[in-house]
Amino acid sequence: MRRLDRCRSAAHIRRMIDRPDLPRRDTWLAIRRGLRLRCPSCGKGKVLAGYLRPAERCISCGEATGEIRADDGPAWATILIVGHMVSPAFFVFATTDAETAFKAFFFVAAAVIGLSLALLPRMKGLFIAMIWASRAGEAKPG
């Protein structure tokens, strides 16, 4: 009985998201626009009103992107990317010399802070654009 309920709910969710009556959105175009911090719909307006605060509407086309919630996705992606970019530095600077390791620590710390501050808004734009393109924020039950 539970399996049948799951199948019904999965089909119901597919009907909510895959709506043939609405035009299909280009996901890759939206992703490129999101990474540039532009509106996923028109590519002209800004998707963020501040450093991480989403704009309520695009000033160019009026698309409502302010209600799209990216939650922890951008932070997770930023940590994943920065960690993979910076972790090889630990192996390069791994020495027994304390002075070199101390200098390397400051270099790596500065790289982590700089990369995180640069990538976090772009990851937020990326996630907002992906959610917008998939229409996941528009799914209404019933």
N, C-alpha and C positions, 0 to 999 in steps of 0.2 A: 504494500500500500504506500509506503513512504517513497519507494522508487517512482511510482506513478505520479506522486505529488511533485517530485523533483523534475520529472520530464515536463509536466504541465507548466511549472514555473519557468523552466528554461525556455520553453516555446513562447511563453508570454513575454519574457524579457527580450527574446529575439524580435518579436513583433513590435515591441516598443522602440527598439534601436534601429532595426532595418525597416525604415519607412519608405516604400517605393513612391509615395506621393510627394516626397521632398527631394530636391536635387541633391546629387551626391557631391560631397565636399572633397577636394583634393588634399589628401593627408600630407603628402610630401611638400607641397607648396605651403601649407599651413605651418609645417615644422620649420621650414626655412624662414618664414616670416616671424614665427615665434622666437627663433634664435636671434633674430635681428631686433627683437623687442617691438615688433610692429603688429598691427591688428591682423589676426589670421584670416579675416574675410577680405579686406581690401589691400592690406600691406602698406597703407599710408599713415594711419593714426597709430598712436602708442598704445601698447597693451598694458603698460604699467604707468600709474600716475605718480608714483614715488620710486624709492629704491626697490621695494617689494610689494607695494600696495597696488592691486589691480585697478585699472581705470574702469569706471562704471560702464561707460559706453565709448565707442570709438568716435573721435571728433570728426572723422571724415565720412564714415558710412553709417554710423549710428548702431552698429552691431553691439549687443549687450554681452560683454564678456566679464563684467564685474561679479556675476553670481557664480562663475565657474570656480570651484574650489580645488586647488592643486594640493593642499594639505602638506604632507611631509615628503612628497615625491621629489621636489626640487632639491631639498637638503640632502636626501639620500643619494640622488644622482651626483650632486656636487662632491660629496664625500667620496663616493666611488671613483669618480674621475680624478680628483686631486690626489687621493691616496695612491692610485696607480701611477700617476705622473711623478710623485715625489718619493715614493718608496725606493726606487733604484738609487737615489742619492744616499740613502743609509748604507748601501753596500759599497758605493764608491768611496765614501768618506770613513768607512769602518777601518780604523787604525788603532794601534795601541798608544799612539801619541795623544795625550790628553788635550794639548793645546789645539791640535788640528780638529779633534772631535768637538771641542767647544766652539770653534769658529764655524764648523759645519752645522752645528745645532742652530745657530742664528741664521745661517743661510737657508736652511730647510724651513725654519719657522717663518721667515719672511716669505718664502715661496708659497707655503701653505696658506698664509693669510692673504697674500696678494691674489693667488689663483682662486681661492674661495670667494673673495669679494668680487672678483671679475665674473666668475661663472654662475653664482647663485641667481642673479636676476635673469640671466639667459636661460637657465634651467626652468625658472618659473614661467618665462614666456613660452618655452618649449612645451611644458606640461599643460599650460592653458590652451595652447594651440592644438595639441593632440586631443584633449578632452573636447574642444570645440569641434574639431574635424570628425570625431566619432559620434557626436551628438549625445554623448553619455550624460551630460548635464541636463538634457532636455527630456529624458525618459520619465514619463509620468505613468504611474500605475492606473490601470482601468482603462 
